[in-house]
Amino acid sequence: MVGSEDIGKNLGGGPSAGASEAAQALTAILQTQYLRYIIIGSWAIGLLGTVGWVEAIIWFVGTIGAGAIRGKFEKSMAGRVDAGWGLLFPAVATVTTAAWASAPLMAWFSGHEFGRSLAVALLISGYVLVFAQLRASPKQAIVISSPYSMAALVILASLWGGPLFWPFAAVLPFTAAGMFVLVTMTMLREERIKAFQEHQAHLIEELQGARDKADAANQAKSNFLGVISHELRTPMNGVLGAAQLLGATRLEATQREYLSIIRNSGDNLLSLLNDILDMTKIEAGKMTFEVIDVSIDDLHRRVTGPFMAQAEAKGLEFRSTFTGETPAVVRGDPLRVCQVIQNLLSNAVKFTEAGVIDYRVDATRVSDRRVAFSFSVTDSGAGIAPEDLERLFQPFTQADASSTRRFGGTGLGLTIARRMANIMGGDISVTSTVGEGSTFTLTVEADVVEWQAVTAAEAIDAEVGDGESLNVLVVEDHPVNRMILEAWLGSAGHATATAENGQIAVNMASEQTFDLIIMDVNMPVMDGLSATRLIRSRGRNMETPIAVLSASARNEDHTAGIEAGADAYLNKPIDFAALAQLMQQVQGGRDGFGAAAECDQTAAAA
């Protein structure tokens, strides 16, 4: 169904007032077209009691058909009423209204004692329906309701000369007056609505102008603060830098005390400038956050380190507690998180004269890759009154705003901290009791990288017991494995020679003496077991300990290696811990090496 918005768009370029009225009338009809079928049914029921069911059904079917044809026509005309088709719509609507107007005529001439009363009711009802539907277009309503006027004239003509002529004629101006009141009240109401809408549009325009001015003023203020705070950092850096250089010279005690005042005051001023700069960045939406891997232990040390010393200097007890399922590494911005938590800890130490500072971290697993943190800081200070809690996070606000307040500051810290927490998807809440202390809590979620810290692998030492360097032959066809073994042995100062197959290893063993041979089993040209047999049968290394390597862990493979003349059998991937244990027995010859290998194999089997 075409809505009033679509018609309103077409009305924007209408060539005439007549076309515009047609568009308005069509809009009203389209908005209520489905109600006409309900009314047709109710009229048919009314006719059923006076004209009989056959005539009532014929009227119902005919009127429904006329309504369906009219509905299709109205939809097709929705986009063309302002294109010269404005007169066609009321003509079609008038013709279809004639079907409705036949109902009062049928009732009037039915001969039923209630027929004439029903006819008058149907006539008045028909007028009301048309004028109510087209109350914003009275001219269109007069044209489209003309079939009812014709029916009324026919009835009036049938009464000519009779006693009911004038009573019926008197009903017509009564009905017309009712329609006039309906149209007039509608037009007045629509004028009032139009005036209200215009006034509302004017107010909205004024509010938008005021908002734009406020935004411009706020932007100017933020830009001014940002520029000033940024520019003041340059001379402040000069002041602090010169103070540091001056502190490296010989100074008297009084001069050094004055210099300490300069440095402390400069540090405080620089901190205030940083707060103002952060505030302007947040308001301008330019506060940047990085997302990196954060170690919870490192974060804990960074957060608590400075304030444990400060609390101890004031005679306060500092406690830190971890509860829940705390992950080892999460994703986040450690700088901003530290800035928020350290602000809470700084306030706690600053406003607490005696007692305890309790820093608590509670972690709750949200999913396998998500955790919810609750960082709470509880102090035993004076507490905050309920009326002060409401304005605690407002900019440039402190609980003690009097000119005689004991603690300085701009009152920006908590404002910046909460806004940073909000940007990170969290929030800061506070509970406080006067005379007992306050608890500030930062809640935020983070993605988990590792739930448990990865334990660093213990370095495996390849050195032999007396620190003597060994001459080792590494026989391995895979270049990466050769490189790893050679690098591991070389890190302990052992000399290594390499061979990429068993044949080369046999040739090298016949020309050079080695302290240890590490022999791979599966190799091209000659396998490791065949090479081991040949080395044991002749040459300089008949008594050199040999450890064979294989990816097979079957017992029969182990037995085959020992039967071929090997002294130890190690599985791949290479177990450097087991190999290091074997190397400790090299100086004992094949007998000691074999005993160590036997113990190692027994432990592996267990």
Disulfide bonds with the S-S distance in Angstrom:
none
